[in-house]
C-alpha cells in the first residue's frame, strides 16, 4: 500500500517563544512586637533578568516600617494592611 499526496508541501515548526517575566507580586512581611508595635518589611522588585543558562537575577529593595499595631485585625496570613 502506498500513500501519496497530489501536491508536495512543507511546514516549519516555530521556535519556542522567549521566556519573559509575566508579573511580579510584591510581598509584605509583618512582625508584631511585644510592646504592641508592628514591623512591616515590604519587598519591591526593581528588575528581573533571565540569562541563557536558565538563571535569574533579581534586583530588589526591602523597605522597613515600624508603626503602631492597627485597630483592625489581620485575619489571613496572606492579607496585609491596605
matplotlib code that plots the C-alpha trace (Angstrom):
import matplotlib.pyplot as plt

x = [0.0, 1.4, 0.3, 0.9, -0.2, -1.3, 0.9, 4.1, 4.0, 6.4, 6.0, 8.1, 7.7, 8.1, 10.8, 9.6, 8.8, 11.3, 10.6, 9.8, 8.5, 4.7, 4.0, 5.6, 3.7, 5.3, 5.5, 4.9, 6.1, 4.5, 6.0, 4.2, 6.5, 5.6, 5.3, 2.4, 4.3, 4.2, 7.3, 6.4, 9.0, 8.0, 9.9, 9.9, 11.3, 13.1, 14.3, 14.3, 16.8, 16.8, 20.1, 20.7, 21.7, 18.3, 19.4, 17.5, 19.0, 16.6, 17.3, 15.1, 14.8, 13.5, 11.6, 11.1, 8.5, 7.7, 4.2, 1.5, -0.5, -3.6, -7.0, -8.3, -7.0, -5.2, -7.2, -5.5, -1.8, -1.6, -3.7, -1.9, -3.0, -4.1]
y = [0.0, 3.4, 6.8, 9.9, 13.5, 15.3, 18.3, 18.5, 20.6, 21.7, 23.4, 24.8, 24.4, 27.7, 28.0, 28.2, 31.8, 33.5, 33.3, 36.6, 37.9, 38.0, 39.5, 40.4, 40.3, 42.5, 40.9, 42.2, 40.6, 41.9, 41.2, 42.1, 43.1, 42.5, 46.3, 46.5, 47.9, 46.4, 46.0, 45.8, 44.9, 45.4, 43.8, 45.9, 44.1, 46.5, 44.3, 40.6, 39.4, 35.9, 34.5, 31.9, 29.3, 29.4, 31.5, 34.5, 37.8, 39.8, 43.4, 44.4, 46.8, 46.0, 48.9, 48.5, 50.5, 50.5, 51.5, 51.1, 47.9, 48.6, 48.5, 46.2, 42.7, 40.9, 37.7, 35.8, 35.0, 36.5, 39.5, 42.9, 46.3, 48.4]
z = [0.0, -0.9, 0.5, -1.6, -1.9, -5.0, -4.2, -2.2, 1.0, 3.7, 7.0, 9.8, 13.5, 15.2, 17.9, 21.4, 22.5, 24.7, 28.4, 30.0, 33.3, 33.1, 36.5, 39.8, 43.1, 45.8, 49.2, 52.7, 56.0, 59.2, 62.6, 65.8, 68.7, 72.3, 73.0, 70.5, 67.6, 64.1, 61.9, 58.2, 55.6, 52.0, 49.2, 46.0, 42.9, 40.7, 37.9, 36.8, 34.2, 32.8, 31.4, 28.7, 31.2, 32.9, 35.8, 37.2, 38.5, 40.7, 41.9, 44.8, 47.8, 51.2, 52.8, 56.6, 58.6, 62.3, 63.3, 65.9, 65.7, 63.6, 65.3, 62.5, 63.0, 60.1, 59.6, 56.8, 56.7, 53.2, 53.9, 54.6, 55.8, 53.0]

ax = plt.figure().add_subplot(projection="3d")
ax.plot(x, y, z, "-o")
ax.set_aspect("equal")
plt.show()
